Amino acid sequence: MPDIIVVLVIILIVVVIMRGPKTLPKLGEAFGRGVKEAKAGAIAAQDEIQNRTTTPDSDETDPPA
């Protein structure tokens, strides 16, 4: 786990050097927006899966002829 933190800190330092400190808030905002959209998509997918498992299909409710 600490290895991941070290790598993220190194990446952050490289980004600040390459992009400059003025563009860092824009990058953070874009990253936050992406995480928020991914979380909303994951929740929607979980809801869809849950609805499919709790709602019986029409084929299962009809008795065979």
FIPAVEX-338951 format. One record per residue: residue in three letters; y, z, x of N, C-alpha, C in turn. Coordinates in steps of 0.2 Angstrom, whole numbers, padded with zeros to 4 digits, always signed. Each point is the difference from the previous one (the first is absolute). Last residue first. Example, Ala and Ser with C-alpha at 12.3 -4.5 7.8 and 13.67 -1.06 7.14 Angstrom:
2
SER-0011+0035+0064+0006+0001+0004+0005+0003-0004;ALA-0028+0000+0002+0006+0000-0004+0006+0000+0004;
//
This chain:
65
ALA-0125-0108-0236-0003-0003-0006-0007-0001+0000;PRO+0016+0020+0013-0003-0007+0001-0004-0003-0007;PRO+0022+0017+0000-0007+0000+0001-0003-0007+0001;ASP+0025+0009+0007-0004-0004-0005-0007+0000+0001;THR+0016+0011+0014+0000+0003-0006-0004-0004-0005;GLU+0003-0008+0022-0004+0006+0000+0000+0004-0006;ASP+0014-0019+0004-0007-0002+0000-0005+0006+0000;SER+0024+0002+0001-0002-0002-0007-0008-0002+0000;ASP+0010+0018+0018+0000-0007-0002-0002-0002-0006;PRO+0011+0025+0007-0007-0004-0001+0002-0007-0001;THR+0015+0018+0013+0000-0004-0006-0006-0004+0000;THR+0004+0014+0019+0000+0004-0006+0000-0004-0007;THR+0000-0010+0022-0005+0004+0000-0001+0005-0006;ARG+0019-0015+0004-0006-0004+0000-0006+0004-0001;ASN+0020+0010+0004+0000-0002-0007-0006-0004-0001;GLN+0004+0008+0022-0002+0006-0005+0000-0003-0007;ILE+0007-0015+0017-0007+0002+0001-0002+0005-0005;GLU+0022-0005+0000-0003-0006-0003-0008+0001+0001;ASP+0015+0016+0009+0001+0000-0007-0005-0006-0003;GLN+0003+0001+0023-0004+0005-0002+0000+0001-0008;ALA+0014-0016+0010-0007-0002+0001-0005+0005-0002;ALA+0023+0005+0000-0002-0005-0006-0007-0002+0001;ILE+0008+0013+0017+0000+0004-0007-0002-0004-0005;ALA+0004-0010+0020-0006+0004+0001-0001+0004-0007;GLY+0020-0012+0003-0005-0005-0001-0007+0004+0000;ALA+0020+0012+0005+0000-0002-0007-0006-0005-0002;LYS+0003+0006+0023-0002+0006-0004+0000-0001-0008;ALA+0009-0017+0015-0007+0001+0001-0003+0006-0004;GLU+0023-0003+0000-0003-0005-0004-0008+0000+0001;LYS+0013+0015+0012+0001+0002-0007-0004-0006-0004;VAL+0002-0003+0023-0005+0005-0001+0000+0002-0008;GLY+0016-0016+0008-0007-0003+0000-0005+0006-0002;ARG+0022+0006+0002-0001-0004-0006-0007-0003+0000;GLY+0007+0012+0019-0001+0005-0006-0001-0004-0006;PHE+0005-0013+0019-0007+0004+0001-0001+0004-0006;ALA+0021-0010+0002-0005-0005-0002-0007+0003+0000;GLU+0018+0014+0007+0000-0001-0007-0005-0005-0002;GLY+0002+0004+0023-0003+0006-0004+0000-0001-0007;LEU+0011-0016+0013-0007+0000+0001-0004+0005-0004;LYS+0024+0001+0000-0003-0006-0004-0007-0001+0001;PRO+0011+0017+0013-0001+0001-0007-0002-0005-0004;LEU+0002-0005+0023-0005+0004-0001+0000+0003-0007;THR+0016-0014+0012-0004-0003-0005-0006+0004-0002;LYS+0016+0007+0017+0004-0001-0007-0004-0004-0005;PRO-0007+0006+0023+0000+0006-0005+0003-0002-0006;GLY-0013-0018+0015+0006+0004+0000+0000+0005-0005;ARG-0018-0016+0007+0005-0002-0005+0006+0004+0000;MET-0016+0002+0018+0000-0007-0002+0005-0001-0005;ILE-0004+0023+0006+0003-0004+0006+0001-0007-0002;VAL-0010+0013-0016+0007+0002+0001+0003-0004+0006;VAL-0023-0002-0004+0004-0004-0005+0007+0002+0000;VAL-0015+0010+0015+0001-0007+0002+0004-0003-0006;ILE-0005+0022-0003+0005+0000+0006+0001-0008+0001;LEU-0016+0006-0016+0006+0001-0003+0006-0001+0006;ILE-0023-0002+0005+0002-0005-0003+0007+0001-0003;ILE-0010+0018+0011+0002-0006+0005+0002-0006-0004;VAL-0007+0018-0013+0006+0002+0003+0002-0006+0005;LEU-0021-0002-0011+0006-0001-0004+0007+0002+0003;VAL-0020+0005+0012+0001-0008-0001+0006-0001-0004;VAL-0006+0022+0002+0003-0002+0006+0001-0008+0000;ILE-0011+0011-0018+0007+0002+0000+0003-0003+0007;ILE-0023-0003-0003+0004-0005-0004+0007+0002+0000;ASP-0015+0013+0012+0001-0006+0003+0004-0005-0004;PRO-0006+0022-0007+0006+0000+0004+0001-0007+0003;MET-0020+0003-0013+0006+0000-0004+0006+0000+0004;
//
